[in-house]
């Protein structure tokens, strides 16, 4: 396997190669460090790279393997989004206001280290993880490796760019209103927003940095098996049966049998009326036809979005931003539009957020009704392909917030309900921009397994992993 093939092999295959002695952890870590040195000047995916520490941990992993030690990700490098604590490092959240050094690894990082993973570095985010693009005055512009004039998305934009460009085998993201699914969609990757509580937020809580239940952690990966493995190894609660890797294999993406025929609803209705890019609609239609050809029963059925859904999401988003910002401190150092977001969140108040959270059960019953009759729901992922860099440069809070929400009208609902959702690559635009396209699949509460089995089947029929951004392979 040549160096580029190894860099794009993904974490499951890399773990197999290390375990078999076909490559050492040091060789793999050095390969990624060399690629970061070569390519990240163009992309700005990483905020911080832990080169010396990663090489030391690689040597330790090789020694452990040489002594007969085994762990699922022993010696495999990954990247961590910079809204997640790593001991001894400032968690910056994309802002120069942050000063506090983390005293310990966050629980999800601890779990990854426990199974042998090596952290290459921390990836860039928009300030306070607020936006569907990753551009800040403090840490610069993060670019999409498929087209450097476009964003990889946000808020896990650095994680998406790193994995797409072969600067990490997989990366941790977080998703409060689409922040795993947006960069996965924009970068041609597979991403999972797990069910709420699947991966621990500790020491954070749903109230503090969890946007009052909207935000979860999850993987951004090159293929379904890698994401399923990442989820198995970080989950604090396992699936009801078997493992997530086994569920992915049932789809055929990892050599298993195809899942039994399922009833899948499909819809292109956004939460509020707005135009959807024709290329996005075409990708959705093609996926409907593919799933039908595989024997599934596809029925058009729109979720029943209540008219108060938008205000519900905005209240949790604004109040979550306010509480995160006040905990970070030095709000006066933040961008102007971030300061305005924080002020708006303060105005939501305790009473406003209490009302929003209390209405969640009603929301779940209403929009979740579609999944009482179906095994999954197929939607577009984003309303358009990747934004151009600077599209929201200089805009204020209101223009950025409402302009951004028009990019993601299919995503935030499922954060509010806590249901799992995945972004599945569907190909590329057939124009000069050549941007990735994707669909979203939403599951019943706690049923990531069905989504993984369907995604694995789609991947087996329409592989995407072999696609690499020009100039990075």
N, C-alpha and C positions, 0 to 999 in steps of 0.2 A: 504494500500500500504506500503510495507516494504521500508527500507531506500534506498536500491540499486535500486529498481524499481522507486522510486521517483527521485533519482539522474539521471536516464536514461530516465525519462519521456518526456523530451523536453520542450521548453519554452511555447508552446501553452497550453499543458495539465497542466503545473505548474501554469500558469496564471488562468486557470479555477479552479484549486484546491484552490488557494489562495482566489479567488473571492467568492467561495462557503464556505469559512471558514473551509475547511477540513485540511488545513495546514497553518501555519503562515509563513510570509516572514522570520522572525527570525529563525524558525526551518529549513527552506530551506537553508538559507545562512549558518547557522551553520553546516548543513549537508555537504555542499560543502567545507567549511573551514576544517572540520574534514577529509574529503577525500583528500583534497590537502595536509594536514599535513601527512596523512598516505601514499599516493601514489606518490606525486610529487618528492620525493627524487629519485625515480627510473626514472621518466620521464623528469624532468626539463622542464615542459611545461610553467611554470610561471616565468617571470623575477621578478615581484613584486606582492605581495598580499596585498590588502587593508582591512585587517581583521577588525580593529576597526571601520573604516569608513563604511564598508559594514553592520556591525551589527547595527550601529546607523541608517543608512538609512533604514534598515529592520524594526526597531522599528517605525520609522516615517511612513513607508508604512503601517504597521499594524494599527497604530493609524488612518491614513487616511481612510483605509478600514472600520475600526470600526465606523468612523463618516459618513459612507455612500459614501465615495469617490470611484470613479472608474477610472481606466486607463487601457489600453490594456495589459501592462506588469507590473502592479503595484506589486512591491516587488519581481520580478523575477530576479535572478542573471545571469549575462552574463560575458564574458571575452572580452578584447579589445587587439588587436595586437599592439605591441610596435613600430609601425610607425605612431601612431595616438595620437594626443595631449590630455592629461588629465590635467586640471588645477592643478598647484602646483607640477607637476612631470616632470622629464627629459624624453623626448622622445629619447630613446637611439639608435634606428635603429641598434641594435646589436653591437654597437661599443663603446669603451671607450673614443672615441674622443668627444662624445656629452656631453655638459655641460649645455645648455640652458634650463631653467625651463619654461614650458608652462604657459602662463598667463591666458589662458582660455581653456575650453573644445573645441575640434574640433567640427564642425557643426554636424557631424554624431553622435558623443557622446552626444551632447546637445539634439538631437532629441530622442535618446534612453532614456536619463534621463527624458525627458519631458513626455514620455509615461509610466514612472514608473520603468524602469529597474534599477538594482543595479549593479555597476561594481565591480566584485570580484577582478580583478587585470589585469595586462598587461602580454601578452604572448611573448615568445621568438621568435626572428627572426635571420637569418644569417646577417652578417655585410652588411649594406646598402641595405638589402633585395635583395641581388644579386643572390642567389643560390637556387637550388631545394632541398636543405638539410639545416638543422638548427644546425650548429656547429660553435662555436666561441671560441677563447681563453679567451675572457672576461666573457661570460655568460655560457660557457660550452656546452655540447652536449645534444640536445633534442632527445628523443627516442620515437619510435612507440610503443604504448601499445599492438599492436597485436604481435609484436616480437621485443624485446628490442635490438636486434642486428641490427635492421634496422631503417632508418630515417622515421619520419612522413612526410618528404618533406619540402618544403620551397616555398616562404618565410614565409607563414603563418603556419609554422610548429608547433609552440607552441599552436596556436589556434586549429589546427587539433588534436593534442595529447590530449589537455584538453577536448574537446568534446567527442572524442572517448573513453576516459577513465572514463567518467562520472565525470569530475572535473568542468564542466560548462554545462548548458543546450544548449547553442549555443554561437558562438563567432564571432566577427567581424574579417574579413580578408581583404586583398587587393590583387589585381591581376594585375601585369604588363606584365608578359609573362607566366602566368599560376599559379600564387601563391596562388589562392584559389582552383583551380581545382587539382593541384598536391597533396596537403595534403588531400583534400577530397578523391581523388582516392587512395592514399596510406593508408588512415585510415578508409576506408569503410563508408564514410559520403556523404551527399548530399551538394554540394556547387554551388553557383551561381556567375558567373561573369556577373554582369548586363551590360546593354547598357551604353556606355559613357554618362555622364551627369545625369544618373538616380539618383545617390547618390552624394551629394555635396562633393567636395574635400576641401571646404573652411575651414580655410584660405589659404590652399595650392592652387596651380593652376596647369593647365595641363603642364606648363613649369617647375615649381618648385615643385619637389616631385611627379609630375604626369607623368614623363618620356615622355613628349611631346605627351600626349594623350593616352599612352599605359595603364596607371594605373587607376584602379577603385576600390572602396570599395564594399564589399558584404558579405553575411553571409555564415558561415559553420555551418551545423545543422545536427541533427540526422534523420530528415525526411523532406518530401517536404512541408508539411503544416507549419512547423516551419520556414523554409527558406522563404516561401512566406509571412508569417506574418512579419518576420524581414524586408523583402524588402518593404512591405506596409508601415511600420512604420518609415523607414529611407529615403524613396524616396522623392526627391524634386519635381519630376514629377510623377503623378499617371499613371497607365495604361490607354490605350485609352477607355476601357470599364470595368466597375466593379472594382474588386480588384484582387490582385495577389492570395489571399487566395481562392477567388471564382474560379479563373483559375485552381488552384491546385485541388480543389474539383471536377471540371469537369472531372478530370482524374480518379476519383473513389478512390483516396488515402485518401479522407476525407469523404467518404460516398456519393459523387455525382455521376452523370451519366458519362459514358465514353465519350470521345470526338468523334465527327464525324470522319469517316475515313479520313486520311490525306495522302498526297504524301510526302514521306520521302526519300531523297537521302542517300546513304551510300557509304563510301569509306574507304580504309585503306592506301591511298597514303600519305606518309609524304612529307614535303616541299622539301626535298632532298632525293635521294635514300639511304636507310639504312635498316638493318634488324630490324624486329619487333618481340618481344618475342611471341612464339607460344601460350602461355597462354593468352596473350592479344588479339591475333587474334581470338582465340576460344571464348572468352567472347564476342567479337564484333559479331561474327557469330551467337552466341546464342541469342543475343539481336535482330539482324535482324529477326531471325525466330520467336521470341516472338512477335515482332511488327506486323509481317505478320499474325500471328495467331489471333491477336486482330483486324484484318480487315484493317490495313493500307497498302497502296501501297508502297512497298520498291523497289527502282530502284538503281542499282549501277551507280554512277556518280561521277567522280573525280573533285574536284575544279581545276581551271586553275591557278596554282601557277606560278607567273613570275620568271624568273631566278634571278632577282634582289631582290627578297623578303628577303632573308637572310641578305644581306647588309643593306636593309631598316630597318629591325628590330634591327640589331646590332647598327646602327647609333643612333637610338632613345634610346636604352638601355644604350649605353656608354655615350651619352651626358646627359641623365637624371641622371646617376650615378655621373658624374662630377659636375653637378649643385647642386645636393643634398649634395654631400660631401663638396663642397666649402662653402655651406650655413651652414652646421654643424660646419665646421672649424676643425683645428688640424688634417689635413689629415696625418701628419707625425706619428700620433698615431695609424693609421689604419693598418690592416693586409697588408702584402707585396702585395698579389695579388689584394687586393682592391685598393691600391695605384697605381698599374699598370693599373687597370680599369679606375681610375680617370684620369690618364695621357692620356690614349687612348681617353677618352671622350673629353679631352681638345683639342686633335689633330683633332677630328671631326670638331670642330669649328662652328661658327655661320653659315657659308655658307653651310657646310655639313648637319647640321640639318635642315636648311631651305629647301634644296633640298629634303631631305627625307620626311618632312612633306608635301611639295608641291606635292609629288607623291602619296599621300594617295588616292586622288580621282580616279586616274588611277587604283590603287590596288583594291579599293572597287568595281569598275566596273568589273574588271577582275575576281577576286575570288568570288565576290558576285553574278555572273551570274547564278551559280548553284541554288541559292535560288529564282531566278525569275520563275523557273518551279516547285519548291518544297516548302513545308511548313517548313521543317527543314532538317538538315544534320547530319547524325550519323557518328561519327569517333571514333577511339580509343581515350582514354584520354592521358595516357602516353605510351611510347614505351615498358615499362617493369614495373614490380611491384617495390615496394619500394627498394631503394638502401640500401646497407649495410652501417652501420656507418663507417666513416673513409675512404670511397672509394676514396675521393678526398683529403685526408689529405696530406699535404706537396706538393701538385701540384701547379704549377704556374698559372698565369692568363689564358694563352692560353689553357692549358690542361683542366683547370676547366671549362672555358667558353664553349669550344667546346665539351667537354665530357658531360657537363650538357645539352647542346642543343640537344644532341642525345637522351636524356631521354624524351624530350618534343617537338618533331617535329610537333605535331598536335595542339599546343596551341596558340603560339604567333600571328599567322595570325589574329585571331579574336580580339586581343587587338589592332592591327593596324587598323582594319576596324571599331572598336567600336561596334561590334555586340554582343548580349548576348550569353552566352554559359553556360552549366551546366555539372557537373560531377555526374553520376548516378552509384551507386554501382551495381555490377553484380555477386558478390560471392567472392570466395577465390581460391587461388591456391591449387591444390590437392597434395601438397608435404609437407614435414616436416616443411617448413617455414610458411605455412598457412597464406599467405599475401592477403590482399584485392585486388580486381580487379574492374575496372570501365570502362564505356564508356563515351564519350562526345557527347552532343547534342548541335548543333549550330542553332540559330534562325535568322530570318530576323531582320534588325535594329528595335530596340524598341519593339520587340515582345517576351519578357520574358513569356508572358501569354501562348503562344502555347507550349513552352518548359516545363512549369510547368504542363500543362494539360497532356502532354505525359508522363512526369516523374511520375506524380501521378498515371497514369494508369499502368506504369511498376511497381511502388511500390505496388499497390494493387494486382498485379499478382505474384510478386516475392518479398515479403517483406524482408527488410534488417534490420529494426530498432531493432528487437529482438536479433540480434547478438551483443554480448558483448565480449570484449577481456578477455581471461582467466586470472584470477588473479586480475581483477579489478571490478568484479561484487559482 
